[in-house]
Amino acid sequence: MAKTFHAQLLTPNGSEFDGNIIGIKVPGTEGKFEMLYNHAPIISTLTYGKVEIHTAEDKIITFAVSGGFVEMNDNDVTLLAEEAIEAEKIDIGKAKEELDKAKKALHDKLNDRAVAESAVKRADNLIKTALGK
């Protein structure tokens, strides 16, 4: 039986996950990586991508995250995400509308380009996560 450790996924809106896990995959800004029991202590920034939590009950829970931080120390991992939406709760139709709107905003010189690019990344990540990509 695999050894478990504690994990929390927190956003400004509250806790999205709190429980014992077997492993967790995160989208670090320098690349994706996985943490298992007794992983070396680490602090990393997160980028747009998906977090996959392998629970102690042998289920995989997937979240779309929009940046933040992750810390692993003494078999306790904490993710502080700007946003985390469980894949099953993502409205793909709405995400596609957001992507179209964000792409149009990229071409409008009156809009802040960085804000528009961030909106494109967020919507694209929601769609990919919901579709399991």
N, C-alpha and C positions, 0 to 999 in steps of 0.2 A: 504494500500500500504506500502511495506517495505521501511524503511529509507535507504538511500544510503550514501556511503562515497567514498573518493578518493583512488585509488591504482595505483602504478607504479611497473612494473617489469623491472629491468635494468640488463644488462649484459655488459661485456667489449666491446661487439659489438654494444651497443646502447639500445634503449628502445624497449621492446617486447610488452608491454601493458601500456597504460596510460588512465585511465577513471574512471567513477563512477561505483561502484559495490554494490551489496547487501551483499555479503559475500565472503570469501576466505578460502580455506583449504590448509595447507602447511605441508610439511614433516619435522618437527623439529627433531633435533638430539635426543631429549628425548621422541619423539613420535609425531604423527600427531595431529594437532589441527586446529580449525576453529575460524576465527575472524568475528564478525558481528558489526553492528553499535554500537558505544559507548563501544567497547571492552576496557578493562583496558590497559594502556600503557604496552608494552612488547618489549623486544629485545631478539631474539633467533637465534641460528645457524640453518642452514638447512642442510639436508643430501640428498642423492640420493632419488628421489621420484617424485611424481606428485603434481603439484599445480593446484587446481581447482578454477577458478574465476567465480563467479555467477554475471553476469553483470546486470546493471540497466535495460537493455532491456530483462531480463529474459533468457539469454543464458548462457550456461556453456562453458567456454574455458579452455582447459586442456593443461598444459605444462609439459614436462619432465625437471627436474632441476638436476644439479649436484653440490649441495652444495652452500653455501653462507650464507646470513643473512636476517632477516626480522625484521622490526621495525614498531610498531603500536603506534601512539600517536595522540590524538585530532582528531580522525576519518580520519586519513591519514596513509595509510600503504605503506611502501616501501620495496620491495624485491630486494636485490642485489645478483644475482645468478652468479656463475661461468659460467654456461651455461643454457640456457632455449630454448627448441625447442617445438613449438606447436605440439600437438599430430597428427593433420591432415597432418603435413609436414614431419613426420618421415618416412623414407624409411625402412620398416621392413626387406626386403631382405638384405640391406646393414648393418643394425644393427645385424642381425643374423651372417653375415660374420665377423663383428667386434667381436662378442661374441666368435665365434669359434677361431679366431686368438688370442684373449686375453686368452682364456682357455689354448691354446697350449703354450703361453708365460709363464703361471704359472708353467709349467713343465720344462721349460728351465732354468737351473741353471745360465746361463749367464745373464738373464734378472733381472731387479730390481723387486722383488716380490711385493712391495707396488704399483708400477706403473701398474703391470699386474692385481693386485686385483682391483685397481681403474677402469681399463679398462673393467673388467668383470662386475663390478657394473654399470658402465655407460651404456654399451650395453644392459644389462639385463633390466635396467630401461627404456631405449628407447623402447624396445620390449613390456614390460608390459604396458607402457603408451599408445603406439599406439594401443594395443589391448583392452584398456579400463579396465585393471586389477589393 
